[in-house]
Each structure stands twice: as structure tokens, then as C-alpha cells.
């Protein structure tokens, strides 16, 4: 996607992610909660 103003390109953005995104499932949610608790209690 490209944003232009008066025919001049202001910003160009790639709408497809470069990195994989983990799906939020029960296991990932549980691991995330434990990781956050561990980081808070350190």
C-alpha cells in the first residue's frame, strides 16, 4: 500500500507480515501466562 500526496509518495507499507504469528490456543495461552508470571516474580 502506498500513500501519496500531490503525486509524491509519502510512505509505502507492506501488508503481508514477514514473521509468523502464533495462533492463540490453550497451550500457547497457558505458556504465555506462566511466562508473564515468572517475569513479574523475578
C-alpha positions as CSV (number, residue, x, y, z in Angstrom):
1,X,0.0,0.0,0.0
2,X,1.4,3.4,-0.9
3,X,0.3,6.7,0.5
4,X,0.8,9.7,-1.9
5,X,0.2,13.4,-1.6
6,X,0.1,15.6,-4.8
7,X,1.6,12.7,-6.8
8,X,4.6,12.3,-4.4
9,X,5.0,9.1,-2.4
10,X,4.9,9.7,1.3
11,X,5.0,6.2,2.7
12,X,4.9,2.6,1.4
13,X,3.7,-0.2,3.6
14,X,3.9,-4.0,3.0
15,X,0.6,-5.5,4.2
16,X,2.0,-9.1,4.4
17,X,3.8,-9.9,7.6
18,X,7.4,-11.0,7.4
19,X,7.2,-13.1,10.6
20,X,5.0,-16.0,11.5
21,X,2.3,-15.3,14.1
22,X,1.5,-17.9,16.7
23,X,-2.2,-19.0,16.9
24,X,-3.7,-18.4,20.3
25,X,-4.6,-21.8,21.6
26,X,-5.0,-23.2,25.1
27,X,-1.3,-24.3,25.3
28,X,0.1,-21.0,23.9
29,X,-2.2,-19.0,26.3
30,X,-1.1,-21.1,29.3
31,X,2.6,-20.8,28.4
32,X,2.2,-17.0,28.0
33,X,0.5,-16.6,31.4
34,X,3.3,-18.7,33.1
35,X,6.0,-16.7,31.3
36,X,4.4,-13.4,32.4
37,X,4.1,-14.5,36.0
38,X,7.7,-15.7,36.0
39,X,8.9,-12.4,34.7
40,X,6.9,-10.4,37.2
41,X,8.1,-12.5,40.2
42,X,11.8,-12.3,39.3
